[in-house]
C-alpha cells in the first residue's frame, strides 16, 4: 500500500513538473522573442515586417506579458512541488491542478479561437496537454480536504 501511495505521488509530481518545465521554456521564448511566431504570421496572413510599427510594439508587449505568465506559472508550480506538495500539505494537492487549469484553460480557449477564426494553426495541443496533466496529476494523487492542513 505504501509503495503504491509513493508511486502515485511521484507520478503526479512528474506530471506537474513536466508542465512547469515546459511553462518556463515557453515563458523564456515568448519573453525574449523579437517578432511574432510563425502561426501568428499565418493568422494575420502577413510577415512581421509588414506589420505597422505601432502594432509591432503592441504585439511584442503582449508576447512579453504572455511569456511572463508562462514563466510565472512555471515557477509557482515548481515552488508548490518543492515545498507544500513534497511535505504532503493537502491544500497543495488542490492548488497545483488549480494553478495549471486557471492558466492553461484560457490559453487553450484563445488558441482554439485563433484556429477557428484565422488561417493560423496555433499549437493548441500543448495547452490541452497541460490541462490534461492537471487532471491526471490530481487523479493520481489527491486527498479529501478535512480540517486544517
C-alpha angles and dihedrals in degrees: 000000000000093000091052090050092050093045092050091049092050092048091050091047090050091051091051093041094055089051089051094051093047089048092052092049093048090046091054093047095048094042095056101031111121095203138019126282123267092255089054089056089049092049091053094036089228140089126247092258091057093057115097115254095246091051090048089056091049094047091046090051092050091049090051090051090048090049090050090051093050092046092048094049089049091053093045092051091050093048091049090049096048098046121020099019092048089049090050095243104173095217090060090057086064098034095058098059090038092056091048095047094043089056104034102041093064089045090052091049091049095049092047088051090054090046093052099040106037139040088253123111105208121189095258091155092073091057091048091050091050090052090048090051089057092051093044093047091050093046091051097049128017136121128206112260108247123165122330117327 
